[in-house]
C-alpha cells in the first residue's frame, strides 16, 4: 500500500491579455513540489519556505482538508512543500501548490479523479491567497497547456498549444504587497464600455483560434487587452517601456502575467528570445527596477514523480 | 471578354449569443442572387423586390460604386438583384446582397481579390441598411462557415464548422420597423458589468473552441449571452417561450439571430429537428405570432454561378 507520493506542478500565466479570469497557460518556467505522506491523524505541514504552516491558511493544507472531507478519507496527512514558483508575482504560485497537492492526494488514496474534479479540488486552495476562487491558474497548472474556464457550472476546456510557442517572462525584483491580488483586482473597473468588451472578446476569440489551429503568430498579435492591462499598468514600474522594448525586439504580444507584476512576452522559437529578454530587462531598468528573466514554453500539467 | 456574371451569397446569423459584433455564421437557409452586366456608363439597378433602386441607397449599388472607384474600373454596371434572404429579420439580408455583389464584381473585372479585401468591399454595402459598417454578417456571407471578426485593422478568421451542426431558424411574421437595426442597437447597454463581460467572453471562447474542434455540443451549450439577449428579448414577441420550448425539445442552445427578430436554435443532425421547429412555432404562437421555420446548416461562402 502506498505510503507517500510526490507531485510537481508548473507555474502558469493567467488572462493572456483579454481573457481576464478565463484563460490560463501552464509554463515550464518554475515548479512547486509537494510530498504527501500518510500519518495517523491530522495535517502537518513541513517546509523551508516562508509560508504559513497552519493548514487553514496554507494552500496545500486547504486542499488536503477539502479532499479528506469530500472523499471521506480518515487518514492523517503530512504535507512537505518545496516552493519553486515565486509567490505573489503573477506566476500562479499558489495554484501550483494546490495543483500538485490535489494530484498527489488523488494518487495517494487511489481516487482516480477526472480533470474537472481535480481542478475543483485545487481551486479550493486558491482561497488561501486570492481570497476568492479563480480557476484560471489552477486549471492550467493541473491540466497543462492552454485552458478556457467556464464557471456555473465549472467547465474547463483544455487545448494543446502550438509546439513553436515561446514565452519570455520578466519577474521584477520588488516588494509585493501582502494583499497584492486584492489590490490588483480593486483597480479593475466594475463597469466597462461595451465597445471595450467587444474588442477584448474579439481578441480572445482569435487567441482561442490561434491555440487550436497551432498558429502562434495569431495568438501573439491578438494579445491585446483594453480593459485590465490599462487599469493595472501603473502598478508595475516601467511597464510601458518593458512592453515597447519587447515589441521592438520582436515579441508578437506583451501583457501583464496574471495579476502582475511579472510581464510576459509571446513569441515563437524563431524569435530572438534573448534579444526580447534583454529588451524587457532594459525596460525595467529604466524604472530603476531589476528583474529576473526566464525564457520558457508551455508545460504539461501536474504529475506525480 | 466576360460581359455578365451572376453570384449568389448565403444568409447568415451574427452574434451567436455572446459574440456581439464579432461572430458570424453563414447559413444555407436563404440566398441572394446578383447579376452584374457591363454597360457603357453609370449604375442601373433592376429588381422585382421592394428595395431602393438608387445606387447610393442600395446595398449592391454602394458596393459597385466603391469597387469602381477603388479599383479604377471605368465601365458602367447594370445590377440585377433577386432577394432570397428576408430583409430586416436578422438573417444578414443586406450582407448577402453585398457579398454576392463583391464576388460578382471581382470576377467580372478579373480583379482576383483576396478574402479580406472582398469582405472590406462588401462591408461598404452594410452602410445602406445598418447605418454603420459591421463585418460579422458580410464576413460570413463572403467567406462561408464560421467567422471571427477583429477590426482596426480588419482581420477575419474563418473556421470550418463541424459537419453535424444543424440550425433551426424561426422567422416571425411581423412588421419590422424601418430602422430596426438602429432600434435593436439602441437598447443594448453602452456600459456593462465586468462580470458579464467575463461571462460572455468565456462562453465565446468556448464557442470558438467548439468550432475548431468540431464539437457541436460544446458550441451549443456555450450559446449563452448575458448582455445583448436580455436587452433585446422584449423586442421579440414570445421570445421567452420560443427559447424555453426549443431547449425542452432538445436544442443545445437558443438565441436571437443577429439583431432579430428571428430566433435560432443550435442542434446536431442527431437532434429531433422537426420537434425543435414545432416547439419554436408554438412559442411564437403563444404570443399570437405566426412564424416561418427553416431547418438549415452552415453554408459555404458567396460564389459565382
Interface residues (C-beta under 8 A of the other chain):
Chain A: X18 X19 X20 X21 X22 X23 X148 X149 X150 X151 X155 X157 X159 X188 X189 X190 X191 X192 X193 X194 X197 X198 X200 X201 X202 X203 X204 X205 X206 X207 X208 X209 X212 X213 X218 X221 X222 X227
Chain B: X18 X19 X20 X21 X22 X23 X148 X149 X150 X151 X155 X157 X159 X188 X189 X190 X191 X192 X193 X194 X197 X198 X200 X201 X202 X203 X204 X205 X206 X207 X208 X209 X212 X213 X218 X221 X222 X227
